[in-house]
Amino acid sequence: MNRHKNKGSSCERKAKHAARKLLRSRYLFKEFLRAIKKLGLIGESQNALVLFVVATSCNLDRPLNIFVKGNSSAGKNWLVTRVLKLFPKSAVLEITSASEQAWSYLGSAFRHCVVYLQERNEAVGTMDPMRLLISEGKLVRIVPGYKGKKLVTNKRTTYGPVAAISTTTKNRLRIDDETRHMSIWVDESEEQTRKILTSQFSDAGVLSRQELETWRMVHRMLRQMIGTKVDFPKWFEQVSKEVFAGDLRVRRYFLAFIEACRTVSLIRSFQPGRKHRHGALEVDFADFAITTLIFDRVFVESLPPLGKAAGEVTRRDVEKIANETGKPVRAKDLARKLHISMDQAYAKLRYAAQVGVIRLATKPGRSNSKKYWAVPAPRFVPDPKTMFRKLRFKNPVSFVHPLTGEQIVYKPRD
């Protein structure tokens, strides 16, 4: 009995030592990408990093929430489960269906956890309770009951906060849900399909049990920091002045970006040289830069211009086809890609061009078919390098690019 206990204690000590080493590493995000590759994820690096930060944000008072979107068989749930496998089972609550009443009897079971809703649709049940749990941090329901033979009412409370991850085949859901979530789309390109097929014959290695326990210990160590205050420096006010503000939904999305910065700061808080002032952690410029590199595209795609959601979907399709072929896109290309009729393809392209998310690559004429390029999406938050110069920092800032592992250094101008 004691021998098994000592063995367990020894494994836990090893996991803690390895987890602390990971948390202190400047290459933490790159190590994470290496780990999920061993778990069988092909590509999807940026989406995986987004989900890692979203899931870790469950340790904050106002966690992040996200929709993972894509067609059936595109690999949405495979992507999510690969990331969540690196978290302790006790930190993840997976729901495939639920009645409205069930949400009210969960007590503290959801508190500071990741709630994973597979294939969000009518079969899952009403999602209004989840929307309230996200917004208010708790659900309060008055239910009938009996005290002896007397009919009485009881109050049932389910406590958050929660980080919600949902998968769906729908490009757009109810606006109340959309504004409470970010959205990412899985890679459905032919190139990605080819990578998945050829990966069956390559050896990416296998994540060992020890490595798996190390990553789960990383989350347990971060969980110990629940309640840590994460402040923002004064220079962050200038960042807020540079954020795209032409849509009311930005009021919620910028708050989500702030929480993403807090989460990245929490993840990097173990690194040498991090400053804690009066018991609080402060977001530094490297935290902001890393968060921007991971999330800027996510917020841009989550925030298509009002009334242009359908056009934005077509813009992404045109962009993907053009990236694959290196050529402007014709209706024939879009019809083949989406397996739709030519009439449908023409209608999609006309609408996308009308709302300004794609542009003609050729001059219109009778003899030549219309070809289109995608209009580059605007930024949501300012480019870190440009922002660094505007703020005129006196000391250089260095960090490791979360996707490429490249060492990035911003130096003050002389």
C-alpha angles and dihedrals in degrees: 000000000000090000091058091045092052091047090052092048091049092052091048091051091051091048092049092049092049092044092051089050090052093048091050092050121102086213096059095122092047089050089052091054090049090052096052090046087059087051089060104265113144116203116323091114097152094044090049092052090049091053092046091056093043092052092046090051088073084088091066128082091244108032126193126258129204145183118217106206134192145112123290112286091017092120102254097142093039089057093049096045092049090057096042091049086074090061125078113266089237090062096056127067112190118201125190096167138357139176119233091246093053092067090064097058101057101092109184096343091110098043111130091347137124113250110204116197113191118214098350107223142114092296091065090061131237114336096197091101090054090050090054092045089054095046102038102026092232144046121226119192130176110217132182121247144154132255101194103313094332120104110231138166124243130197117230119192129192113195131213162158100169137171106224123207117182132176122211141166090218120099092208132024132183112318092237089058096041094055091051092052139051116225132222128181123215118237108266097171123131088241090059091048090052091050091052092050096048092044088073087074099042129083112230092165128244126269106244123226089248092054090048092052089048092057092046089051088053088062092045090053091049089047089061087065094063107135094030109141114234113198132191125230122238093255089067088075087070089054090055089054090056096049119109105262104173095111132056090226088070088076088071099033094053089053087053090051089052090053089048089055090049091051094049089048090052092049091050095042093099093060118110116267097025111145124225113192118199090340093310130111118228125214108239129201093262089057090053093047094049092047090050093050091052101038113026094088090045093058092044091054092042090056111052113168113279110273092013101088093112090048091050091055089053090046090057091047091050090047092051094049092047091049091051096047103026088226136100114269127253128197087253090059093049093046091051093046096049097033092236135131123273090247090056091047092050090049093051093049093046092052094045090050091047093055091044104245094118130034136205115264093193134041111261115254144141096256100047129061118235115260126188143204123201114249108239112255115245123245121262097201126021122273108268095227092051091045091051091056093047092052091051098217114195096215129054120254121216132183141148118262105247094221105036102027088230119150108245121198125184113195127194116249116252 
